[in-house]
């Protein structure tokens, strides 16, 4: 009888322990990456009985990738071009399709990090070199800006991580586009838009889904040589976690294609400019799209 009670107790404790497991969702330290974990987490909790824990603003890709590999985090949203160039150190072809880049990063992450890429969320967040419209550059492309930099004092401002990135960072950009900047400045990613707006710098590598581009009336330019690859946003998750939480993959893939660039622009603007909380913005999005109940 005591043996039976002991076995029952072990089984019960095991069940309790399993139910107490959490899915740890993280993100990078800028607005979009505070909103997206909330969208994923709130949707998971609505559709399953899984518990979610957030590690907000953990760091850039050089921190996120080891954290994922070590199991310190289970899931976050990454961008395919970042995974390809900055993490896997692979090249992309000019005009390479989203599907091709996704296939490469999925294969590489499964082989190297025991993690995989799920269905893309529906939007791309790439770079555009941006400046205020009161400048005399009249530049529509990166190459136009290169030409302008030869005759104008042009200060470039970017997040510190952009100067350290390999494959798609500052040094590689200069190799493809021979700018002659008079100075470069390292800025917090959430400050650089104010910096260009206020004339502290002249050009920034703006994110195309950042609402401050429109709100600050910035001029964007086209990557005419195809330097940057596709940067489609998609959940990256540890394979072990998909085994532990068997409903997770299906649930996250239900978010595939649900977020447009316009959606992301509006959500980012609500946080950056209107001062709304990321969790509230994420909740409103999910409700408006009919993905969760109020």
N, C-alpha and C positions, 0 to 999 in steps of 0.2 A: 504493500500500500504506500509506504514512504517513497519507494522507488518511483511509483506511478505519479505521486505528488511532485517529486523532484523533476521528473521529465516534463510534466505539465507546466511547472514553474519556468523551466528553461525555455520551453516553446513560447510561453506567454511573454517572457522577458525579451526573447528574440523578436516577437511580433511588435512589441512596444518600441524596441530599439529601431526597427525598420521604419515604423511609422513616424519616428522622430527625425529621420533623415531629411536634410534640406538640399535644395538645388541652389547653389551659390552662383548668382548672376552678377557680372561686373561690367565695367565700362571704362572708357578713357575720360580724362578730366576736361571735357568741354560739353557744351549744352546738348547737342544731339545725342551724345553718349550717356547723358543722364536720363533722357527721355526714353530711349530705346529699351534699356533694361526694364523700365517700368511697364512698357507695353508688353514685353515678353512675360514678365513676372505676373502681372495682373491677369493676363490671358491664361497662363498656366494654372493659376489658383482658381480661376473661374471654371475651367474645363476639367480639372482633375482634383484629387484630394492631396496633391503634393504641396509641400511647404517650400517657400522661396525665401532666400536671404540675399540681401543686396550688399555688394562691396563697391560703393560709388566712387568714381573718379580714381581708380587704382593707379593708372599710369598709361603711358603710351605703349606702342606695340612691343618695344624692347622689354617691358615689364609684363605685359599681358601674356605674351607667348610662353615664357617660362612658368608663369603662374598657372596657366592652363595645363602645361605639360606635367607639372608637379602635383596637380590636383588641388591647388590652393583655391582655384575657381573652377566652375564646371561649364560655364556658358557665357558668351558675350557676342556682340555684333562686331564683325570685322568687315573690311572692304577688300574685294577680291584682288585688286591691284596691289594693295599693301601686302597681302599674303604672298603674292607672286614675287614681287620685286624686293621688298624689304625683309621678308622672312625666309622665303625659299631661295632667294638670290637668282631667280630665273628671269630671262628676258621675255618680252612680249613683242609680237609683230605689230607693225603699224596697221591700225584698223582691225586688229584681232577681235573676234566676237566675244560677247559676254559669256556664251556657253563654253567656248574654248578655254577662256581664262578660269572659269569656275571648275572645269574638269581638271585642269592642271593643279589648282590649289587643293581641291578635294583629294586627289591622289597623293600629293606631296604631304599634306597634313596627316593623312591616314598612315602613311609609311613612317614619317618622322616623329609625329607627336601623339599618335593614337587618338586623334581627334578628327572630326569630319565637318564639312560644310553642308548645311541644310538648304532648303529652298530660299533663294533671294527674296527679300522683302518687297521688292518692286521699284526701288529707286536707286539711282547712282549718285554718289557724292564725290565728285572729282574736284580738281583744282581749276581755278581760273585766276589769272593775274589781273588784279583790279586796281583802279586808281580813281580819284575824284574827277568829275567831269569839268572842273574849272582848270585842269591842266591843259597845256597846249600840245599834248602828245598826238591827238587824233589817231590813236592806235586801236585797230580792231583785232589784231593778231599778236601773238608773242613776238613774231619777227618784226612787226611794226614797232613794238616796244624796244627791241634790241637796237633798232635804228635810232629811235628817239634818245636812248641812253648814251649815244655817242656825242650828242650835242647838248644834252641837258644834265644838270646835277640831279641825279636820281638816287634816292635812298630807299633801300629795300628792307622791309620789316617782315619777319616771319617767326613762328613759334620755334623755340630752341630745338625741339625734336626734328623740325624740317631740315635744320643744318646737319643733323646727325644721321638722317636716313640714308641708306645705301640703295642705289638703284633708281630711286625716284625722289631724291632729296636735292638740296641746293647745289652741291658739287656736280652732280650728274646733269642738272638743269643747265648750269653754266657751260658744260661741255657740249650740250646740244644747241643752246642758244647763248652765244657769246656776249652777254650783257657787260657793260662797263659801269657798274654801280659805283658811286662815289663813297658809299658807306652801306654797311648792313647792320641791322639791329635785331636783337633777340627779344621777342615779345610773348607775353601770355596769349594763347589763342583767343581768349575771350576779351582781350584788350586791343588786339591789332586793328580791328575795324574802327574803333574810336581813334586810334593813332593815325590811320590814313585819312579819316574824316577831318581830324584836327590839324593835318599838315605836318605831323611829327615824322612821318615817313611818306614816301610817294607811291610805292607799289607794294601790294601784299599778295600772298598766295591764298586767296579767299576760297572757302568751301562753297560749292554751287548751291547747296541747300540752306545756306545761312540767310535768314530773313533780313539781316542788316544790309545786304547788297542793295535790295530794293528800297528799304527804309532810309538808307543814307545816300541813295541815288548814285551808287558807284558804277563806273564803266567797267564792264568785263571784257576779256579778250579771249580769242580762240587759240588753242594749242595746234597751230597749223602744221607742225611737223610730226604730230602724233607722239610726243614724248611720253605723256602719261598713259598708262593702260586703263582698262575699264576698272571702275571702283564701285561695283555693285555691292550693296549692303546685304549681309546674310548672317544668320546665327552660326557660330562655331561652337561645337560641343564635344566634350570628351566621349569617346566610344564606350567607356566603362559606365558612364552616367546613363547612356541610352539603354544599356542592359539593366541597370538598377531601376530605372523608371521607364517601363516598357511603353507607356502611353505618350511619352515626351516627344518623340520624333514626329508622330502623327499630328499632335497638337501644334507644335511649332511650325510644321509645314502648312498648316491651315492659314498661317499668316503670310505665306508666300504670295507675292504680288499684290498685297493689300495696301501698301503705303506708297503713294506717288511722290514725286519730287515736290509737287505743289503742297501736298499734305505736310511733308517734312519742313518745308519753308515756313508754313503757317505755324506749326508747332514750335519751331525754333524761335520764331519772332515773338510768340507769346511769352516765352521764358526770358529771352534776352532783352526785349524792349518793353513788354507789358508787365514784366515782373511776376508772372504766374509760376506756380510750382510745377516741377517736372512731372510729379506723380499725378497732379490734377489734369495737366495737359494730356498725359497718356490715357487717363481714365476717360476723359471727354472724347478723345479720338476713338477709343474702342466702343464707346456707347453710340457715337454718331455713325459709325460704320456697321452697327448692328452686330458687333462681334461679342459683346457681353451685355448683360442686362444692367439697368441703372443701379 
